[in-house]
Amino acid sequence: MKEDSRILKDYRYYLRMERRLSPNTVAAYGRDVAELLEALELEPRAVRTEDIERYLASRAGDLSKRSQARLLSSLRSFFDWLILEGERNDNPCDRIDAPKLGRYLPEVLSVEEVAAILDSVDTNAGWTGLRDRAILEILYGCGLRVSEACGLQISHVYLQEGFVRVVGKGDKERLVPLGELAADAFRNYLDARPQAAEPAFDDVAFLNKNGRPLSRVAIFNLVKKQALLAGVRKEISPHTFRHSFATHLIENGADLRIVQEMLGHESILTTEIYTHIDTATWQRAILDHHPRR
C-alpha cells in the first residue's frame, strides 16, 4: 500500500508539473486511479486488461457513458505514465473501447433570457449586488469559464483598452475583448469593492463577504438564484453563459476561428460542438465561398 501511495503521489506530480493540468483534473485523475487500485487490490504492474474490464463493468450502473469514458481516459493516462517511467511495457487500457457518446449540446439561453438574468440583480443592495452584476456580465460578455472568473485579477482587466487577459487551462493566456456593458459593470464594482482580508488577495477581482476570493460554488449559486428570480426555468450553470455567448456570436456572423481564440479552445472541433452549428449551416457557408460555385 505504501508503494501504491508513492506511485500515486508521483503520478499527480507528473500531471501537475509536466502535463500542467488544472488542480481539479489532477485530483479527479488521481482519485480514479486510487479507486481502481483499491478495488482490484493489485499493484499497478500486475493489472491486466481483464481486471480493468471487470472493474468498469462493476461501475457501469453508477456512471453515465460520458463518466465511463472519462474514467477510462484517466486510467489510460496513468498506465501510459507507467510506461514512460519504465514500470510497464504495455497499457492494459489499449484494447478497451470507450463507450460511444451521443452529441452533447449544453443548454443555451436566448439573448432575452440573458438580459433578464442580468437585470434581475439588485445593484442597489450594496457592493455585493454590483459584484454579482459584474460577474454575470463578464461570464457572458467575455465567455469565461467559472474557474477563470474566480481567478481573475484586477491587474488583468484593462478598462481603458477594452480587453481582459485570461489565464485558462494549463496556465495558457489569451486576450478577450471587454464590451462596454461589462466594463461599466466591472468599474462600478471596483468603486465599491471592500478591502481584501489579506494582502495576497489585493489583486483578486471577486471577493466574498469575508474579503477572500469567491469560490466556484458561490458563482454556481449566484447563477441559479438569478435565473430563478428572472423566471428562467432552464437547467443552467455558469458554463451556460459561456456557451450562450459563443452561440450568439456565431448567430450574428462571427468567424468560427475568432470564437475559438476567444474561448481558448485548442481544437476548432470543440468550438463547433459548443456552438452547435448544424450541417446545413456548414454546407451553406462552404458552398457560398466555394471556388467552383
C-alpha positions as CSV (number, residue, x, y, z in Angstrom):
1,M,0.0,0.0,0.0
2,K,2.9,2.4,0.7
3,E,4.2,1.6,-2.8
4,D,0.8,2.5,-4.3
5,S,0.8,5.7,-2.3
6,R,4.2,6.7,-3.6
7,I,3.3,5.9,-7.2
8,L,0.1,8.0,-6.9
9,K,2.0,10.9,-5.5
10,D,4.5,10.8,-8.3
11,Y,1.7,10.4,-10.9
12,R,-0.1,13.5,-9.5
13,Y,3.2,15.4,-9.6
14,Y,3.6,14.4,-13.3
15,L,0.1,15.6,-14.1
16,R,0.6,18.9,-12.3
17,M,4.1,19.8,-13.3
18,E,4.6,18.1,-16.7
19,R,1.1,17.9,-18.2
20,R,0.2,21.2,-16.4
21,L,-3.3,20.1,-15.8
22,S,-5.6,22.0,-13.5
23,P,-5.8,21.1,-9.8
24,N,-9.4,19.8,-10.3
25,T,-8.3,17.5,-13.1
26,V,-5.3,16.3,-11.2
27,A,-7.5,15.4,-8.2
28,A,-10.0,13.6,-10.4
29,Y,-7.4,11.5,-12.3
30,G,-5.7,10.6,-9.0
31,R,-9.0,9.7,-7.4
32,D,-9.9,7.5,-10.4
33,V,-6.7,5.6,-10.2
34,A,-6.7,5.2,-6.4
35,E,-10.3,3.8,-6.5
36,L,-9.2,1.3,-9.2
37,L,-6.2,0.0,-7.3
38,E,-8.2,-0.2,-4.0
39,A,-10.9,-2.2,-5.7
40,L,-8.6,-4.6,-7.5
41,E,-6.1,-5.0,-4.6
42,L,-3.3,-5.3,-7.2
43,E,-0.1,-3.4,-7.6
44,P,-0.1,-1.3,-10.8
45,R,2.4,-3.5,-12.6
46,A,0.1,-6.5,-12.2
47,V,-3.2,-5.0,-13.5
48,R,-4.4,-6.8,-16.7
49,T,-7.0,-5.7,-19.4
50,E,-9.5,-8.2,-17.9
51,D,-9.2,-6.7,-14.5
52,I,-10.0,-3.2,-15.8
53,E,-12.9,-4.6,-17.9
54,R,-14.4,-6.2,-14.8
55,Y,-13.9,-3.0,-12.8
56,L,-15.5,-0.8,-15.5
57,A,-18.4,-3.3,-15.7
58,S,-18.9,-3.0,-11.9
59,R,-19.1,0.8,-12.2
60,A,-21.4,0.9,-15.3
61,G,-24.6,1.1,-13.2
62,D,-23.4,4.1,-11.3
63,L,-21.8,6.1,-14.1
64,S,-23.2,7.7,-17.3
65,K,-21.5,6.8,-20.6
66,R,-19.7,10.2,-20.5
67,S,-18.4,9.5,-17.0
68,Q,-17.3,6.0,-18.0
69,A,-15.4,7.4,-20.9
70,R,-13.7,10.0,-18.6
71,L,-12.8,7.2,-16.2
72,L,-11.2,5.1,-18.9
73,S,-9.3,8.2,-20.1
74,S,-7.9,8.7,-16.6
75,L,-6.8,5.1,-16.3
76,R,-5.2,5.1,-19.8
77,S,-3.3,8.2,-18.8
78,F,-2.0,6.5,-15.7
79,F,-0.7,3.4,-17.4
80,D,0.8,5.5,-20.2
81,W,2.8,7.3,-17.5
82,L,3.9,3.9,-16.0
83,I,5.3,3.0,-19.4
84,L,7.2,6.4,-19.6
85,E,8.6,5.6,-16.1
86,G,9.7,2.1,-17.3
87,E,7.4,0.4,-14.8
88,R,5.4,-1.4,-17.6
89,N,5.8,-2.4,-21.2
90,D,2.1,-2.2,-22.1
91,N,-1.1,-0.3,-21.4
92,P,-3.9,-2.6,-20.3
93,C,-6.5,0.0,-21.4
94,D,-5.4,0.0,-25.1
95,R,-7.7,-2.9,-26.0
96,I,-10.7,-1.5,-24.3
97,D,-13.1,0.6,-26.4
98,A,-14.6,3.7,-24.8
99,P,-18.5,3.8,-24.7
100,K,-19.9,5.6,-27.7
101,L,-21.2,9.0,-26.8
102,G,-24.0,11.0,-28.4
103,R,-23.5,14.6,-29.4
104,Y,-23.7,16.6,-26.2
105,L,-25.3,20.0,-26.6
106,P,-25.5,22.1,-23.5
107,E,-28.5,24.3,-22.6
108,V,-28.4,27.7,-24.4
109,L,-30.0,30.9,-23.3
110,S,-31.7,33.3,-25.6
111,V,-30.4,36.9,-25.7
112,E,-33.6,37.9,-23.9
113,E,-33.1,35.4,-21.2
114,V,-29.5,36.5,-20.6
115,A,-30.7,40.1,-20.4
116,A,-33.4,39.1,-17.9
117,I,-30.9,37.3,-15.7
118,L,-28.5,40.3,-15.7
119,D,-31.3,42.7,-15.0
120,S,-32.6,40.6,-12.1
121,V,-29.5,41.5,-10.0
122,D,-30.3,44.3,-7.4
123,T,-27.4,46.6,-7.8
124,N,-28.8,48.9,-5.1
125,A,-28.3,46.2,-2.5
126,G,-24.7,47.2,-1.7
127,W,-21.3,46.2,-3.1
128,T,-22.3,42.5,-3.4
129,G,-25.0,43.4,-5.9
130,L,-22.5,45.3,-8.0
131,R,-20.1,42.4,-7.8
132,D,-22.8,39.9,-8.9
133,R,-23.8,42.0,-11.9
134,A,-20.1,42.3,-12.9
135,I,-19.6,38.6,-12.6
136,L,-22.5,37.8,-14.8
137,E,-21.6,40.5,-17.3
138,I,-18.1,39.1,-17.6
139,L,-19.2,35.4,-17.7
140,Y,-21.4,36.2,-20.7
141,G,-19.6,39.1,-22.3
142,C,-16.2,37.5,-22.2
143,G,-17.2,33.8,-22.4
144,L,-15.1,32.9,-19.3
145,R,-15.0,29.6,-17.6
146,V,-16.1,29.7,-13.9
147,S,-12.5,28.9,-12.8
148,E,-11.3,31.8,-14.9
149,A,-13.8,34.2,-13.3
150,C,-12.7,33.0,-9.8
151,G,-9.1,33.6,-10.7
152,L,-9.5,36.9,-12.5
153,Q,-7.1,39.6,-11.3
154,I,-7.8,43.3,-11.3
155,S,-4.5,44.0,-13.0
156,H,-5.6,41.7,-15.9
157,V,-8.6,43.9,-16.6
158,Y,-7.7,46.7,-19.0
159,L,-10.8,49.0,-18.8
160,Q,-9.4,51.8,-21.0
161,E,-8.0,49.5,-23.7
162,G,-11.1,47.3,-23.6
163,F,-9.8,43.8,-23.0
164,V,-9.1,41.1,-20.4
165,R,-6.1,38.9,-20.0
166,V,-7.4,35.5,-19.1
167,V,-5.3,32.6,-17.6
168,G,-7.1,29.5,-18.7
169,K,-6.4,25.7,-18.7
170,G,-2.8,24.7,-18.4
171,D,-1.9,28.3,-17.5
172,K,-2.4,29.4,-21.1
173,E,-3.1,33.1,-21.5
174,R,-5.4,34.7,-24.0
175,L,-6.8,38.2,-24.6
176,V,-10.5,38.7,-24.7
177,P,-12.3,41.9,-25.8
178,L,-14.3,43.6,-23.0
179,G,-17.5,45.2,-24.1
180,E,-18.8,48.5,-22.7
181,L,-21.6,47.0,-20.6
182,A,-19.2,44.5,-18.9
183,A,-16.5,47.2,-18.5
184,D,-19.1,49.6,-16.9
185,A,-20.3,46.9,-14.5
186,F,-16.7,46.0,-13.5
187,R,-15.8,49.6,-13.0
188,N,-18.9,50.2,-10.8
189,Y,-18.0,47.1,-8.7
190,L,-14.3,48.3,-8.2
191,D,-15.6,51.6,-6.9
192,A,-17.5,49.8,-4.2
193,R,-15.2,46.8,-3.7
194,P,-14.1,46.4,0.0
195,Q,-10.6,45.8,1.1
196,A,-9.3,42.3,0.8
197,A,-8.8,40.3,4.0
198,E,-5.1,39.7,3.3
199,P,-2.5,41.4,1.0
200,A,-2.3,38.2,-1.0
201,F,-5.9,38.8,-2.2
202,D,-5.5,42.5,-3.1
203,D,-5.4,41.8,-6.8
204,V,-8.2,39.2,-6.8
205,A,-11.1,40.7,-8.6
206,F,-14.1,39.0,-7.0
207,L,-14.2,38.7,-3.2
208,N,-16.7,37.2,-0.8
209,K,-18.1,39.0,2.2
210,N,-15.1,37.9,4.2
211,G,-12.7,39.6,1.8
212,R,-11.5,36.3,0.4
213,P,-11.6,35.0,-3.2
214,L,-15.1,34.0,-4.3
215,S,-15.5,30.2,-4.8
216,R,-16.8,28.3,-7.8
217,V,-19.7,27.1,-5.6
218,A,-20.7,30.7,-4.8
219,I,-20.8,31.6,-8.5
220,F,-22.8,28.5,-9.3
221,N,-25.3,29.5,-6.5
222,L,-25.4,33.1,-7.9
223,V,-26.3,31.9,-11.4
224,K,-29.0,29.6,-10.1
225,K,-30.5,32.3,-7.8
226,Q,-30.6,35.0,-10.5
227,A,-32.1,32.6,-13.1
228,L,-34.9,31.8,-10.7
229,L,-35.5,35.5,-10.0
230,A,-35.6,36.2,-13.7
231,G,-38.1,33.4,-14.3
232,V,-35.7,31.3,-16.4
233,R,-36.6,27.7,-15.8
234,K,-33.8,26.1,-17.8
235,E,-31.2,24.0,-16.1
236,I,-28.2,26.3,-16.2
237,S,-24.8,26.8,-14.7
238,P,-22.0,29.4,-15.2
239,H,-20.9,27.5,-18.2
240,T,-24.3,28.2,-19.8
241,F,-23.3,31.8,-20.2
242,R,-20.1,30.8,-22.0
243,H,-21.9,28.5,-24.3
244,S,-24.7,31.1,-25.0
245,F,-22.1,33.8,-25.7
246,A,-20.4,31.6,-28.3
247,T,-23.7,30.6,-29.9
248,H,-24.9,34.3,-30.1
249,L,-21.6,35.3,-31.7
250,I,-21.9,32.6,-34.4
251,E,-25.6,33.5,-35.0
252,N,-24.5,37.1,-35.5
253,G,-21.9,36.1,-38.1
254,A,-18.7,35.9,-36.1
255,D,-15.9,33.8,-37.7
256,L,-15.5,30.4,-36.1
257,R,-11.8,30.8,-35.7
258,I,-12.2,34.0,-33.9
259,V,-14.7,32.4,-31.5
260,Q,-12.2,29.6,-31.0
261,E,-9.5,32.0,-30.0
262,M,-11.8,33.9,-27.6
263,L,-12.9,30.7,-25.9
264,G,-9.3,29.3,-25.7
265,H,-10.1,26.0,-27.4
266,E,-7.1,24.1,-28.8
267,S,-9.3,22.4,-31.4
268,I,-11.9,24.1,-33.6
269,L,-13.9,20.9,-33.4
270,T,-14.6,21.7,-29.7
271,T,-15.8,25.2,-30.8
272,E,-18.1,23.7,-33.4
273,I,-19.7,21.5,-30.7
274,Y,-20.2,24.4,-28.3
275,T,-21.8,26.5,-30.9
276,H,-23.8,23.5,-32.3
277,I,-23.6,24.7,-35.9
278,D,-25.7,22.2,-37.9
279,T,-24.7,20.5,-41.1
280,A,-26.9,22.8,-43.2
281,T,-25.1,25.9,-41.9
282,W,-21.7,24.4,-42.6
283,Q,-22.9,23.3,-46.1
284,R,-24.2,26.7,-46.9
285,A,-21.1,28.5,-45.6
286,I,-18.8,26.3,-47.7
287,L,-20.9,26.4,-50.9
288,D,-21.3,30.2,-50.7
289,H,-17.5,30.6,-50.7
290,H,-16.6,27.6,-52.9
291,P,-14.1,28.4,-55.7
292,R,-16.2,26.3,-58.2
293,R,-19.6,27.7,-57.3
